[in-house]
Amino acid sequence: MSVDLKHIRNIGIAAHIDAGKTTTTERILYYTGVNYKIGEVDEGTATMDWMIQEQERGITITSAATTVYWTLNDIKYQINIIDTPGHVDFTVEVERSLRVLDGMIAVFCGVGGVEPQSETIWRQANKYNVPRIAFINKLDRIGSDYYSVITQIEKKLNAVPVPLQIPYGCENDFKGVIDLINGKLITWKEETLGAEYNISEIPSDYKNLYIEWKENLLEKLAENNDYILEKYLSNKETITQEELHSAIRKSTIELKIVPVLCGAAVKNKGIQPLIDAVVRYLPSPLDIPPVKGINPFTNEEVQAITHPQEPITALAFKIAIDPYFGKLVYLRIYSGTLKTGDLLYNPRTKKKERTTRIFRMHANKQNSIEKIECGDICACVGLKDVFTGDTLCSEKKPIYLESITFPEPVISMAVEPVNQCDIEKLNTTLIKISEEDPTFKVKFDENTGQTIIQGMGELHLDIVTDRLQREFNISINKGAPMVAYKEAFLNFVTHTEILKKQIANKNKYAEITVTIGNADKGYSGLQFINEIEDKHFPKEYLNAIENSFRMSMLNGPLASYPLDNMKVVLHNAKYLPVESDTLAFEIVANMAYRSVCQKIKATLLEPIMNLEVVTPEEYVGDVLSDITKRRGIIKETEMKHGARIIRALVPLSEMFGYVTVLRSLTSGRASSTLQYAYYEQMPTQMANEILRKITGKELIIN
């Protein structure tokens, strides 16, 4: 390898929308020498925002990967960076990126602080145990408050922020940062666009502040590191810079602390120390425990050892459709070495596929390479039947890694081509887009003959339909956005179903007794409980029954909306040696489900959203009144930088066109964010209105 494995960093850059992720990434590309000029989001010239929709809207829609190199203390480091979106509709991009990354830079706006999507990203990072450093950006803006954001990180995110820098100056007078470790002031030269900087002594009026925060740094490290604690108690003056760096690195990787740095990316200040912090404090692939998985044949736990001579293990974390190469599969290599032309085994499909090309990605540009080793990230061509979350491995050492879970879509829309000759092209393209984006789904409504697309929000579907017309040249007509309702059972029904008939000239027999109802609290999907006493009952029949019920959940009893969850208790099952097989038990389970649906009570569920509105004080009354009219429940309000922040829970069905209404209510001075929270039972009257439109029937509620 050109770079030693311990000198590789796989990191993501994530934050709430408009905190400055992409701007920060663009500066990293410039100072590491990858780009010869700085790309700007506002000008549509950002390298990582390569989609035309991203450039026009000034937002990141899809995660983009790139590789940069950075030299620190004469050691060359390779940093694989994934820049992720901040908008809640595209949170899947953050989820699948964090699944394969070793570290993260969490960017916070110096004015906005910890915002809703910041909390979501933090929870995702906690879920995958990703060490992170915080970068408080935009300290040049009016209203920025570095110390307030540190407090918010501690209180709202339950983290232990440890500032390694404090700002020198604030708002319009922000000039640089004071490094708490080496006790120096760093200021950047504007004439070189921040490429050069001066290191000088700390001004006298900042000496006391420096001493206060240096003491805070030492105390936080002493709490989490016995060696530092011992030296701190005996003689803290003897603690060297190298010992501080080592202690910070150890505590960061152990998820005990979050180092905090600061700057103003758009003014080219604070980026070089941030890159230094990435290589100093975030883990290499060798610092991460070997990834664990299951042997698909024996169900035993196995590990993928991080070594280039081990059998190959990789996780497909992203699919992209390239106009020239077709399907690009992004891989994180956990063990072994992948070469062009190698065969990879997919435990999900039980098939082998050959890689024809391997690329190191730079946004949407491909740099062809012959091989890639463990600890690295690449994109491959040639893998056809691969989806996001699939494990790809050696057939000699099969392993199935935990897949990536994605939220269900909450909004849908009917689409049709303007020209009937484009029907097949539209269907093919929608399937390709759904392969790229696991939160985008397509289904064909047999009752209306419509093609229905589903996504995470209005912006999500807007981007997809825009791509259809501009990227794939398909003119379409769009229906009004619709809520993706779900159904739920209200009681339990016990039923015995018998299949005894000829199918394809063969006698089929299967019999089951089941109790079906709502799953236990907190359970999502199918909760299948086997109570059959016969320990010799064929396992393949049990699997067939369970899979059939899981498929049946896609069509609920009221209006064919999918069931949110379902509990199936299998009490008894009978089979005959000759006449029973997996098909018979699939059919009998489906028959049992349909029979129960005719007897059971059910209701509709609707998605409830977390709404956050930031508004000037004089409009608070109007905003609160409007939220209440939308069946919203106010959770809390707070003051922040002269504005009122309102947090509420509101049904998605009441929120279409809300941005326009809010703009009208507040003369364009308020902003809002909407994020999925959970599904909740609808009021009976409203559920009946929907059912009457679709089926002409109403709920049966006793």
C-alpha positions as CSV (number, residue, x, y, z in Angstrom):
1,M,0.0,0.0,0.0
2,S,1.2,3.6,-0.7
3,V,-0.1,4.5,2.8
4,D,0.3,2.4,5.9
5,L,-3.1,1.1,7.2
6,K,-2.5,2.9,10.5
7,H,-2.3,6.2,8.5
8,I,-5.7,5.9,6.9
9,R,-8.7,7.8,8.2
10,N,-12.3,7.0,6.9
11,I,-14.4,10.0,8.0
12,G,-17.7,11.6,7.3
13,I,-18.7,15.3,7.6
14,A,-22.2,15.7,8.8
15,A,-24.5,18.4,10.3
16,H,-27.8,20.2,10.2
17,I,-28.6,21.9,6.9
18,D,-26.7,25.2,6.4
19,A,-24.2,24.5,9.1
20,G,-21.4,24.6,6.5
21,K,-20.5,20.9,5.9
22,T,-19.8,21.3,2.2
23,T,-18.0,24.6,2.6
24,T,-15.8,23.0,5.2
25,T,-15.1,20.0,2.8
26,E,-14.3,22.4,-0.1
27,R,-11.6,24.1,2.1
28,I,-10.2,20.7,3.0
29,L,-9.9,19.8,-0.7
30,Y,-8.2,23.1,-1.4
31,Y,-5.6,23.0,1.5
32,T,-4.8,19.3,0.8
33,G,-4.0,20.2,-2.8
34,V,-6.8,18.2,-4.4
35,N,-8.5,21.3,-5.9
36,Y,-6.5,24.3,-7.3
37,K,-9.3,26.7,-6.4
38,I,-12.0,26.9,-3.7
39,G,-15.5,25.7,-4.7
40,E,-18.4,27.7,-3.3
41,V,-21.8,26.4,-2.5
42,D,-23.5,29.7,-3.0
43,E,-22.0,30.0,-6.5
44,G,-22.9,26.4,-7.4
45,T,-19.2,25.5,-7.9
46,A,-18.7,23.1,-4.9
47,T,-16.9,19.9,-6.1
48,M,-18.9,17.7,-3.7
49,D,-22.3,19.1,-4.8
50,W,-22.0,17.8,-8.4
51,M,-25.7,17.1,-9.1
52,I,-27.4,20.0,-11.0
53,Q,-30.2,20.0,-8.4
54,E,-27.6,20.5,-5.6
55,Q,-25.9,23.3,-7.5
56,E,-29.2,25.1,-8.2
57,R,-30.6,24.7,-4.6
58,G,-27.4,25.2,-2.7
59,I,-28.0,22.0,-0.7
60,T,-26.4,18.5,-0.5
61,I,-28.7,15.8,-1.7
62,T,-26.4,12.7,-2.1
63,S,-23.4,11.7,-0.1
64,A,-20.2,12.2,-2.1
65,A,-16.8,10.4,-1.5
66,T,-13.3,11.7,-2.1
67,T,-9.8,11.0,-1.0
68,V,-7.2,13.5,0.2
69,Y,-3.6,13.3,1.6
70,W,-2.2,15.3,4.5
71,T,1.3,15.3,5.9
72,L,1.8,15.9,9.7
73,N,5.1,15.5,11.4
74,D,6.6,14.1,8.2
75,I,4.0,11.3,8.0
76,K,1.7,11.1,5.0
77,Y,-2.0,10.3,5.9
78,Q,-4.7,9.2,3.5
79,I,-8.2,10.6,4.4
80,N,-11.2,9.1,2.8
81,I,-14.0,11.7,3.2
82,I,-17.8,11.4,2.7
83,D,-19.7,14.7,2.6
84,T,-23.3,14.0,3.6
85,P,-26.6,15.9,3.3
86,G,-28.0,18.0,6.1
87,H,-31.7,18.0,5.0
88,V,-33.9,15.5,6.9
89,D,-35.4,14.1,3.7
90,F,-31.9,12.7,2.8
91,T,-30.9,11.4,6.2
92,V,-30.5,7.9,4.7
93,E,-27.3,9.2,3.1
94,V,-25.9,9.9,6.6
95,E,-27.1,6.6,8.0
96,R,-25.4,4.4,5.4
97,S,-22.3,6.5,5.5
98,L,-21.9,6.3,9.3
99,R,-22.4,2.5,9.0
100,V,-19.0,2.2,7.2
101,L,-17.0,5.1,8.6
102,D,-14.4,5.0,11.4
103,G,-14.8,8.7,12.5
104,M,-16.9,11.8,12.0
105,I,-16.6,15.6,11.9
106,A,-19.8,17.0,13.3
107,V,-20.2,20.6,12.1
108,F,-22.2,23.0,14.2
109,C,-23.3,26.5,13.2
110,G,-22.0,29.1,15.7
111,V,-25.4,30.8,15.6
112,G,-27.8,27.9,15.3
113,G,-25.9,25.6,17.6
114,V,-27.4,22.1,18.1
115,E,-30.3,21.9,15.6
116,P,-32.8,19.1,15.0
117,Q,-30.8,17.3,12.4
118,S,-27.7,17.6,14.5
119,E,-29.5,15.5,17.1
120,T,-30.5,12.9,14.6
121,I,-27.0,12.6,13.2
122,W,-25.6,12.3,16.8
123,R,-28.0,9.4,17.5
124,Q,-26.9,7.7,14.3
125,A,-23.3,8.1,15.3
126,N,-24.0,6.7,18.7
127,K,-25.8,3.7,17.1
128,Y,-22.7,2.8,15.1
129,N,-20.2,3.8,17.9
130,V,-18.5,6.3,15.7
131,P,-15.9,8.5,17.4
132,R,-16.3,12.2,16.4
133,I,-14.8,15.6,16.7
134,A,-16.9,18.8,16.7
135,F,-16.2,21.8,14.5
136,I,-18.1,25.0,15.5
137,N,-18.3,26.9,12.3
138,K,-19.6,30.4,11.2
139,L,-18.0,32.2,14.2
140,D,-17.8,35.3,11.9
141,R,-21.5,35.7,11.8
142,I,-23.6,38.1,13.9
143,G,-25.1,36.2,16.9
144,S,-22.5,33.5,16.9
145,D,-21.6,32.2,20.4
146,Y,-18.9,29.5,20.7
147,Y,-19.4,28.9,24.4
148,S,-23.2,28.6,24.1
149,V,-22.8,25.8,21.4
150,I,-20.4,23.9,23.7
151,T,-23.1,24.0,26.5
152,Q,-25.7,22.8,24.0
153,I,-23.5,19.9,22.9
154,E,-23.2,18.9,26.5
155,K,-26.9,19.2,27.4
156,K,-28.8,18.3,24.3
157,L,-26.5,15.6,23.0
158,N,-25.4,14.2,26.4
159,A,-21.8,14.4,25.2
160,V,-18.5,15.5,26.9
161,P,-17.2,18.4,24.7
162,V,-13.6,19.2,25.3
163,P,-12.5,22.4,23.6
164,L,-9.0,22.3,22.2
165,Q,-9.3,25.9,20.9
166,I,-11.1,29.1,21.9
167,P,-11.9,31.9,19.4
168,Y,-9.9,35.1,19.1
169,G,-12.4,37.8,18.5
170,C,-16.1,37.2,17.7
171,E,-18.7,37.9,15.0
172,N,-17.3,40.6,12.6
173,D,-14.1,40.8,14.6
174,F,-13.4,37.0,14.5
175,K,-9.7,36.8,13.6
176,G,-8.4,33.4,14.5
177,V,-8.1,30.7,17.2
178,I,-6.1,30.2,20.4
179,D,-4.7,26.7,20.6
180,L,-5.0,25.4,24.1
181,I,-2.5,22.6,23.7
182,N,0.5,24.7,22.5
183,G,-0.6,28.0,23.9
184,K,-0.4,29.9,20.7
185,L,-2.6,32.2,18.6
186,I,-3.2,31.2,15.0
187,T,-4.4,33.8,12.5
188,W,-4.9,33.2,8.7
189,K,-3.6,35.4,5.9
190,E,-6.5,36.6,3.8
191,E,-4.3,37.3,0.7
192,T,-3.4,33.6,0.4
193,L,-7.1,32.5,1.0
194,G,-6.0,31.1,4.3
195,A,-3.4,28.8,2.9
196,E,-0.8,30.5,5.0
197,Y,-1.2,31.4,8.7
198,N,0.8,33.0,11.5
199,I,1.5,31.5,14.8
200,S,2.1,34.1,17.6
201,E,1.9,34.6,21.3
202,I,-1.5,34.9,23.0
203,P,-2.5,38.6,23.5
204,S,-2.5,39.7,27.1
205,D,-6.2,40.4,27.2
206,Y,-6.8,36.7,26.4
207,K,-4.3,35.2,28.9
208,N,-6.9,34.7,31.7
209,L,-9.4,33.1,29.3
210,Y,-6.7,30.8,27.9
211,I,-5.7,29.7,31.5
212,E,-9.3,29.0,32.4
213,W,-10.0,26.8,29.3
214,K,-6.6,25.1,29.4
215,E,-7.4,24.1,33.0
216,N,-10.8,22.8,31.8
217,L,-9.0,20.7,29.1
218,L,-6.6,19.2,31.7
219,E,-9.5,18.4,34.1
220,K,-11.6,16.7,31.4
221,L,-8.6,14.6,30.3
222,A,-7.7,13.7,33.9
223,E,-11.3,12.5,34.4
224,N,-10.9,10.0,31.6
225,N,-7.2,9.1,31.6
226,D,-5.4,7.7,34.7
227,Y,-1.9,8.7,33.4
228,I,-2.9,12.3,32.9
229,L,-4.7,12.3,36.3
230,E,-1.5,11.1,38.0
231,K,0.6,13.8,36.4
232,Y,-2.2,16.4,36.9
233,L,-2.3,15.8,40.7
234,S,1.5,15.7,41.1
235,N,2.7,18.4,38.7
236,K,0.5,19.3,35.8
237,E,3.2,21.6,34.3
238,T,5.1,18.4,33.3
239,I,2.4,17.2,31.0
240,T,3.8,17.4,27.4
241,Q,2.0,18.2,24.2
242,E,2.6,14.6,23.0
243,E,1.0,13.2,26.1
244,L,-2.0,15.5,25.7
245,H,-2.4,14.4,22.0
246,S,-2.2,10.8,23.0
247,A,-4.7,11.1,25.8
248,I,-7.2,13.0,23.6
249,R,-6.9,10.3,20.9
250,K,-7.4,7.5,23.4
251,S,-10.5,9.1,25.0
252,T,-12.0,10.1,21.6
253,I,-11.7,6.6,20.2
254,E,-13.2,5.2,23.4
255,L,-16.2,7.6,22.9
256,K,-15.5,9.3,26.3
257,I,-14.9,12.8,25.0
258,V,-15.6,15.0,21.9
259,P,-12.7,17.3,21.0
260,V,-14.1,20.7,19.9
261,L,-12.4,23.0,17.4
262,C,-13.7,26.2,15.8
263,G,-13.4,28.5,12.8
264,A,-15.2,30.2,9.9
265,A,-14.9,28.0,6.8
266,V,-16.3,30.5,4.4
267,K,-13.6,33.0,5.6
268,N,-10.9,30.2,5.3
269,K,-10.1,30.1,9.0
270,G,-9.7,27.1,11.2
271,I,-9.4,24.3,8.6
272,Q,-5.7,23.2,8.8
273,P,-5.9,22.5,12.6
274,L,-9.2,20.6,11.9
275,I,-7.3,18.3,9.4
276,D,-4.5,17.9,12.0
277,A,-7.2,16.9,14.5
278,V,-8.6,14.3,12.1
279,V,-5.3,12.5,11.8
280,R,-4.3,13.0,15.4
281,Y,-7.5,12.0,17.2
282,L,-9.8,9.9,14.9
283,P,-9.2,6.2,14.6
284,S,-7.5,4.3,11.8
285,P,-9.0,1.0,10.6
286,L,-6.6,-0.8,13.0
287,D,-8.0,1.1,16.0
288,I,-11.5,-0.3,15.3
289,P,-12.4,-3.8,16.6
290,P,-12.7,-6.4,13.8
291,V,-16.2,-6.3,12.3
292,K,-18.4,-9.2,13.4
293,G,-20.8,-11.2,11.3
294,I,-22.6,-14.5,11.0
295,N,-21.5,-17.5,8.9
296,P,-24.6,-17.9,6.7
297,F,-24.2,-21.7,6.6
298,T,-23.6,-22.5,10.3
299,N,-25.1,-19.3,12.0
300,E,-21.9,-19.1,14.0
301,E,-20.4,-15.7,14.8
302,V,-17.2,-14.9,12.8
303,Q,-14.9,-12.0,12.5
304,A,-13.4,-10.1,9.5
305,I,-9.7,-9.5,10.6
306,T,-8.3,-6.2,9.3
307,H,-5.4,-7.6,7.3
308,P,-4.7,-7.5,3.5
309,Q,-3.9,-11.3,3.4
310,E,-7.2,-12.3,5.0
311,P,-10.2,-13.5,2.8
312,I,-12.1,-10.5,1.4
313,T,-15.0,-9.0,3.3
314,A,-16.8,-5.9,2.2
315,L,-20.1,-4.1,2.7
316,A,-22.0,-2.4,-0.1
317,F,-23.2,0.9,1.5
318,K,-24.3,2.9,-1.5
319,I,-25.5,2.2,-5.1
320,A,-25.2,4.9,-7.8
321,I,-26.2,4.9,-11.4
322,D,-23.5,6.3,-13.6
323,P,-24.3,7.4,-17.2
324,Y,-21.2,5.7,-18.6
325,F,-20.5,2.8,-16.3
326,G,-24.0,1.9,-15.2
327,K,-24.3,0.5,-11.7
328,L,-21.6,1.7,-9.3
329,V,-21.4,-0.2,-6.0
330,Y,-19.6,1.7,-3.2
331,L,-17.8,-0.8,-0.9
332,R,-16.1,-0.5,2.5
333,I,-13.4,-3.2,2.5
334,Y,-13.1,-4.7,6.0
335,S,-10.6,-7.5,5.4
336,G,-8.5,-8.8,2.5
337,T,-7.6,-7.3,-0.8
338,L,-9.9,-6.8,-3.8
339,K,-8.4,-6.8,-7.3
340,T,-10.0,-6.1,-10.7
341,G,-11.6,-9.3,-12.0
342,D,-12.0,-10.9,-8.6
343,L,-15.1,-13.0,-7.8
344,L,-17.2,-11.9,-4.8
345,Y,-19.8,-14.1,-3.1
346,N,-23.1,-12.5,-1.9
347,P,-24.6,-14.5,1.0
348,R,-28.0,-12.9,0.4
349,T,-28.4,-14.2,-3.2
350,K,-26.0,-17.1,-2.8
351,K,-24.4,-16.1,-6.0
352,K,-20.9,-15.0,-7.2
353,E,-20.3,-11.9,-9.2
354,R,-17.1,-10.5,-10.9
355,T,-15.7,-7.0,-10.5
356,T,-14.8,-5.6,-13.9
357,R,-13.5,-2.2,-12.7
358,I,-12.4,-0.7,-9.4
359,F,-12.4,3.1,-8.8
360,R,-11.3,5.6,-6.2
361,M,-14.0,8.2,-6.2
362,H,-13.7,12.0,-6.2
363,A,-17.3,13.2,-6.1
364,N,-18.7,12.0,-9.4
365,K,-15.3,11.4,-11.0
366,Q,-13.7,7.9,-11.1
367,N,-10.0,7.2,-10.9
368,S,-9.4,3.7,-12.0
369,I,-7.2,1.5,-9.7
370,E,-6.1,-2.2,-10.0
371,K,-6.7,-3.2,-6.4
372,I,-7.9,-1.9,-3.0
373,E,-7.0,-3.2,0.4
374,C,-8.8,-3.5,3.8
375,G,-9.6,-0.3,5.6
376,D,-10.3,1.5,2.4
377,I,-13.3,2.7,0.4
378,C,-13.9,2.2,-3.3
379,A,-16.6,1.9,-6.0
380,C,-16.9,-1.2,-8.3
381,V,-18.5,-1.9,-11.7
382,G,-19.7,-5.3,-12.7
383,L,-21.8,-6.3,-9.6
384,K,-25.4,-6.6,-10.9
385,D,-27.5,-8.2,-8.3
386,V,-26.2,-6.2,-5.3
387,F,-28.3,-3.8,-3.1
388,T,-27.4,-1.4,-0.3
389,G,-26.5,-3.3,2.9
390,D,-25.3,-6.5,1.1
391,T,-22.2,-8.3,2.3
392,L,-19.7,-9.3,-0.3
393,C,-17.1,-11.9,0.7
394,S,-15.0,-14.9,-0.2
395,E,-16.9,-18.1,-0.7
396,K,-14.1,-19.9,1.3
397,K,-14.8,-17.8,4.4
398,P,-18.5,-16.7,4.1
399,I,-19.7,-14.0,6.4
400,Y,-22.9,-12.0,6.6
401,L,-22.5,-8.6,8.2
402,E,-25.4,-6.8,9.9
403,S,-27.3,-4.9,7.2
404,I,-28.3,-1.3,7.2
405,T,-31.8,-0.4,8.4
406,F,-33.7,2.4,6.7
407,P,-36.8,4.4,7.7
408,E,-40.1,3.7,5.9
409,P,-41.3,6.4,3.4
410,V,-44.0,8.7,4.8
411,I,-45.3,10.5,1.6
412,S,-46.3,9.3,-1.8
413,M,-47.3,10.6,-5.2
414,A,-48.7,9.3,-8.4
415,V,-46.7,9.8,-11.6
416,E,-47.3,8.9,-15.2
417,P,-45.4,9.7,-18.5
418,V,-46.7,12.4,-20.8
419,N,-45.9,10.1,-23.7
420,Q,-47.3,6.6,-23.4
421,C,-44.2,5.2,-25.3
422,D,-42.2,6.2,-22.2
423,I,-44.0,3.8,-19.8
424,E,-41.4,1.1,-19.9
425,K,-38.6,3.7,-19.7
426,L,-40.2,5.3,-16.6
427,N,-40.7,2.0,-14.8
428,T,-37.1,1.0,-15.5
429,T,-35.7,4.3,-14.4
430,L,-37.8,4.3,-11.2
431,I,-36.4,0.9,-10.3
432,K,-32.9,2.2,-10.8
433,I,-33.5,5.2,-8.6
434,S,-35.0,2.9,-5.9
435,E,-31.8,0.8,-6.0
436,E,-29.8,4.0,-5.4
437,D,-32.0,5.2,-2.6
438,P,-33.4,2.7,-0.1
439,T,-35.9,5.2,1.3
440,F,-37.4,5.7,-2.2
441,K,-40.0,3.1,-3.2
442,V,-42.1,2.4,-6.2
443,K,-45.3,0.4,-6.3
444,F,-48.1,-0.2,-8.9
445,D,-51.6,0.3,-7.6
446,E,-53.7,-2.5,-9.1
447,N,-57.0,-0.7,-8.2
448,T,-56.2,2.6,-10.0
449,G,-53.6,1.4,-12.5
450,Q,-51.3,4.2,-11.2
451,T,-47.5,4.1,-10.6
452,I,-47.0,5.4,-7.0
453,I,-43.6,6.7,-5.8
454,Q,-42.9,7.0,-2.1
455,G,-40.3,9.0,-0.2
456,M,-39.3,10.8,3.0
457,G,-40.8,14.3,2.2
458,E,-42.0,16.7,-0.4
459,L,-38.4,17.8,-1.2
460,H,-37.3,14.2,-1.6
461,L,-40.1,13.5,-4.2
462,D,-39.5,16.8,-5.9
463,I,-35.8,16.0,-6.5
464,V,-36.7,12.5,-7.9
465,T,-39.3,13.9,-10.3
466,D,-36.8,16.7,-11.3
467,R,-34.2,14.0,-12.1
468,L,-36.7,12.0,-14.2
469,Q,-37.3,15.0,-16.4
470,R,-33.8,16.5,-16.6
471,E,-31.4,13.6,-16.1
472,F,-33.4,10.8,-17.8
473,N,-35.4,12.9,-20.3
474,I,-38.8,11.6,-19.3
475,S,-41.7,14.1,-19.3
476,I,-44.1,13.2,-16.5
477,N,-47.4,14.3,-15.0
478,K,-47.5,14.4,-11.2
479,G,-50.4,13.9,-8.8
480,A,-50.7,15.7,-5.5
481,P,-48.5,14.4,-2.7
482,M,-50.2,11.9,-0.5
483,V,-49.5,10.6,3.0
484,A,-48.2,7.1,3.3
485,Y,-50.7,5.7,5.9
486,K,-50.3,2.4,7.6
487,E,-52.8,0.0,9.3
488,A,-52.8,-1.7,12.7
489,F,-54.9,-4.4,14.3
490,L,-56.9,-3.5,17.4
491,N,-57.7,-7.0,18.8
492,F,-56.6,-10.7,18.4
493,V,-58.2,-13.4,16.4
494,T,-57.5,-17.2,16.6
495,H,-58.0,-19.1,13.4
496,T,-57.4,-22.6,12.0
497,E,-56.8,-22.8,8.3
498,I,-56.6,-26.0,6.2
499,L,-55.3,-26.4,2.7
500,K,-56.4,-29.6,1.0
501,K,-56.6,-29.3,-2.8
502,Q,-54.8,-30.1,-6.1
503,I,-52.3,-27.6,-7.4
504,A,-50.6,-28.3,-10.8
505,N,-52.0,-31.9,-10.7
506,K,-50.5,-32.5,-7.3
507,N,-52.3,-32.9,-4.0
508,K,-51.3,-30.3,-1.5
509,Y,-51.9,-30.4,2.3
510,A,-51.1,-28.0,5.1
511,E,-52.9,-27.0,8.3
512,I,-52.1,-24.3,10.8
513,T,-53.7,-22.7,13.9
514,V,-52.6,-19.2,14.6
515,T,-53.5,-16.2,16.7
516,I,-53.0,-12.8,14.9
517,G,-53.1,-9.3,16.3
518,N,-51.0,-6.3,17.1
519,A,-47.4,-6.8,18.0
520,D,-46.0,-6.1,21.5
521,K,-45.3,-2.5,22.4
522,G,-42.1,-1.2,20.8
523,Y,-42.0,-3.9,18.2
524,S,-41.9,-3.1,14.5
525,G,-42.6,-5.4,11.6
526,L,-43.6,-9.1,12.1
527,Q,-43.4,-10.6,15.6
528,F,-43.5,-14.4,14.9
529,I,-43.8,-16.8,17.8
530,N,-43.6,-20.5,17.3
531,E,-45.4,-22.6,20.0
532,I,-45.5,-25.9,18.1
533,E,-44.5,-28.7,20.5
534,D,-43.3,-31.0,17.8
535,K,-39.6,-30.4,17.8
536,H,-39.2,-32.4,14.5
537,F,-41.5,-30.1,12.6
538,P,-39.5,-29.2,9.4
539,K,-37.7,-25.9,9.7
540,E,-38.3,-25.0,6.1
541,Y,-42.0,-25.1,6.7
542,L,-41.7,-22.7,9.6
543,N,-39.7,-20.4,7.4
544,A,-42.3,-20.6,4.7
545,I,-45.1,-19.7,7.1
546,E,-43.2,-16.8,8.6
547,N,-42.2,-15.4,5.2
548,S,-45.7,-15.7,3.9
549,F,-47.1,-13.7,6.9
550,R,-44.3,-11.1,6.4
551,M,-45.3,-10.6,2.7
552,S,-49.0,-10.5,3.7
553,M,-48.3,-7.5,5.9
554,L,-47.8,-5.4,2.7
555,N,-51.6,-5.3,2.3
556,G,-53.7,-4.4,5.3
557,P,-57.4,-5.3,5.7
558,L,-58.9,-1.8,5.4
559,A,-57.4,-0.1,2.3
560,S,-54.4,-2.3,1.4
561,Y,-52.0,0.1,3.3
562,P,-49.1,-1.9,4.8
563,L,-49.4,-3.0,8.4
564,D,-47.1,-1.2,10.8
565,N,-46.6,-4.4,12.8
566,M,-48.2,-7.8,13.4
567,K,-47.9,-10.5,16.0
568,V,-48.5,-14.1,14.8
569,V,-48.5,-16.9,17.4
570,L,-48.3,-20.3,15.7
571,H,-50.0,-22.8,18.0
572,N,-50.2,-25.9,15.9
573,A,-49.3,-27.2,12.4
574,K,-49.9,-30.5,10.6
575,Y,-48.3,-31.9,7.5
576,L,-48.3,-35.1,5.4
577,P,-44.9,-36.5,4.2
578,V,-45.9,-36.6,0.5
579,E,-48.5,-33.9,0.1
580,S,-46.9,-31.1,2.2
581,D,-44.1,-28.8,1.0
582,T,-43.0,-25.1,1.5
583,L,-45.5,-23.9,-1.2
584,A,-48.4,-25.5,0.7
585,F,-47.5,-23.8,3.9
586,E,-46.9,-20.4,2.1
587,I,-50.4,-20.7,0.7
588,V,-52.1,-21.8,3.9
589,A,-50.5,-18.9,5.8
590,N,-51.7,-16.4,3.3
591,M,-55.2,-18.0,3.4
592,A,-55.2,-17.7,7.2
593,Y,-54.2,-14.1,7.1
594,R,-57.0,-13.2,4.6
595,S,-59.5,-15.1,6.7
596,V,-58.5,-13.3,9.9
597,C,-58.6,-9.9,8.1
598,Q,-62.4,-10.5,7.5
599,K,-63.0,-10.9,11.3
600,I,-60.4,-8.6,13.0
601,K,-60.8,-5.0,13.9
602,A,-58.3,-2.6,12.5
603,T,-57.5,1.1,12.2
604,L,-55.4,3.6,10.2
605,L,-52.1,5.0,11.4
606,E,-50.7,8.4,10.2
607,P,-47.1,9.7,10.4
608,I,-46.5,12.3,13.1
609,M,-43.7,14.8,12.4
610,N,-41.4,16.8,14.7
611,L,-41.8,20.4,13.7
612,E,-39.4,23.2,14.7
613,V,-40.2,26.8,13.8
614,V,-37.8,29.7,14.4
615,T,-39.7,32.9,14.3
616,P,-39.4,36.5,15.5
617,E,-41.3,37.1,18.8
618,E,-44.0,39.3,17.2
619,Y,-45.3,36.4,15.1
620,V,-45.4,33.7,17.9
621,G,-49.1,34.0,18.5
622,D,-50.0,33.5,14.8
623,V,-47.6,30.6,14.4
624,L,-48.9,28.8,17.5
625,S,-52.5,29.3,16.4
626,D,-51.8,27.9,13.0
627,I,-50.0,24.8,14.4
628,T,-53.0,24.2,16.7
629,K,-55.3,24.3,13.7
630,R,-53.2,21.6,12.1
631,R,-53.9,19.3,15.0
632,G,-50.4,20.0,16.4
633,I,-49.3,19.5,20.0
634,I,-46.8,22.1,21.2
635,K,-43.9,20.4,23.1
636,E,-41.9,23.5,24.1
637,T,-40.8,27.0,23.2
638,E,-37.6,28.7,24.0
639,M,-35.8,32.0,23.3
640,K,-32.5,31.9,21.4
641,H,-30.6,34.9,19.9
642,G,-33.7,37.1,20.0
643,A,-36.0,34.6,18.2
644,R,-38.5,32.1,19.5
645,I,-38.0,28.4,18.8
646,I,-41.3,26.4,18.8
647,R,-41.2,22.6,18.8
648,A,-44.3,20.7,18.1
649,L,-45.7,17.3,17.0
650,V,-47.9,17.6,13.9
651,P,-49.6,15.1,11.6
652,L,-47.9,15.0,8.2
653,S,-51.3,15.2,6.4
654,E,-51.7,18.7,7.8
655,M,-48.3,20.0,6.7
656,F,-48.5,20.1,2.9
657,G,-47.6,23.6,1.7
658,Y,-46.7,24.7,5.2
659,V,-43.6,26.6,4.2
660,T,-45.6,28.9,2.0
661,V,-48.2,29.6,4.8
662,L,-45.4,30.2,7.3
663,R,-43.8,32.7,5.0
664,S,-47.1,34.5,4.6
665,L,-47.7,34.6,8.4
666,T,-44.3,35.9,9.3
667,S,-43.5,38.1,6.2
668,G,-40.9,35.6,5.2
669,R,-38.9,36.0,8.5
670,A,-39.5,32.5,10.0
671,S,-38.0,29.2,9.1
672,S,-39.0,25.6,9.8
673,T,-37.8,22.0,9.7
674,L,-39.9,18.9,9.6
675,Q,-38.7,15.5,10.7
676,Y,-40.5,12.1,11.0
677,A,-41.2,11.1,14.6
678,Y,-43.5,8.0,14.7
679,Y,-46.9,6.6,13.5
680,E,-50.0,7.2,15.6
681,Q,-53.6,6.0,15.4
682,M,-55.8,8.5,13.4
683,P,-59.0,10.0,14.8
684,T,-61.9,7.7,13.8
685,Q,-63.7,10.5,11.9
686,M,-60.7,11.3,9.7
687,A,-59.9,7.6,9.2
688,N,-63.5,7.1,7.9
689,E,-63.2,10.0,5.5
690,I,-60.1,8.4,3.9
691,L,-61.7,4.9,3.8
692,R,-64.9,6.2,2.2
693,K,-62.9,7.8,-0.6
694,I,-60.9,4.6,-1.2
695,T,-63.3,1.7,-0.4
696,G,-66.7,3.2,0.3
697,K,-66.6,1.6,3.8
698,E,-66.0,2.8,7.3
699,L,-64.1,1.5,10.4
700,I,-66.0,-0.9,12.6
701,I,-65.5,0.4,16.1
702,N,-67.4,-1.1,19.1
